[in-house]
Amino acid sequence: MVTGTAKWQELAAAAALVLPSFQENFGLVVGEAMACGTPALLSDKVNICDLITGAQAGLSAEASISGVCSLLERWFAMDATARSSMQKNAKELYDSRLRPQAAGESFLKAVTPYAR
C-alpha cells in the first residue's frame, strides 16, 4: 500500500491506472488517478467504468484475462495525441463530477426536490 505524498507522486507519474477488478462499487483510486490527470483502464465490473469511458477519460473491457489483455493492447496502440487527450479528459472529469465539491453539488441537486 502506498500512501501520502508517494501515492500522489506515483499516480501523477503513471501513464494510466489499471483496475481489472471483478467487483468494485466505485474504486476510490480511480477518482484519485483522475485528480492527477491519469486515465483509468478498467474492467466492466468497476461500476464507474461507464462514466469514465463516456467522458473518454479511460478504457474498459470485460473482466477476464482476455479482456484485460485487450484493454492493454488498445492502450499501447494509442498514439501520444490520443493519450494526451485522455489525460486532459481525466482531469476535466474529476473537476466536473468527481471532485468532492462537485459530487456534493450533484447530490444536493438530486435530493433537493425531496427535501421537506
C-alpha positions, 0 to 999 in steps of 0.5 A: 500500500502506498500512501501520502505524498508517494501515492500522489507522486506515483499516480501523477507519474503513471501513464494510466491506472489499471483496475481489472477488478471483478467487483468494485462499487466505485474504486476510490483510486480511480477518482484519485488517478483522475485528480492527477490527470491519469486515465483509468483502464478498467474492467466492466465490473468497476461500476464507474467504468461507464462514466469514465469511458463516456467522458473518454477519460479511460478504457474498459473491457470485460473482466477476464484475462482476455479482456484485460489483455485487450484493454492493454493492447488498445492502450499501447496502440494509442498514439501520444495525441490520443493519450494526451487527450485522455489525460486532459479528459481525466482531469476535466472529469474529476473537476466536473463530477468527481471532485468532492465539491462537485459530487456534493453539488450533484447530490444536493441537486438530486435530493433537493426536490425531496427535501421537506 
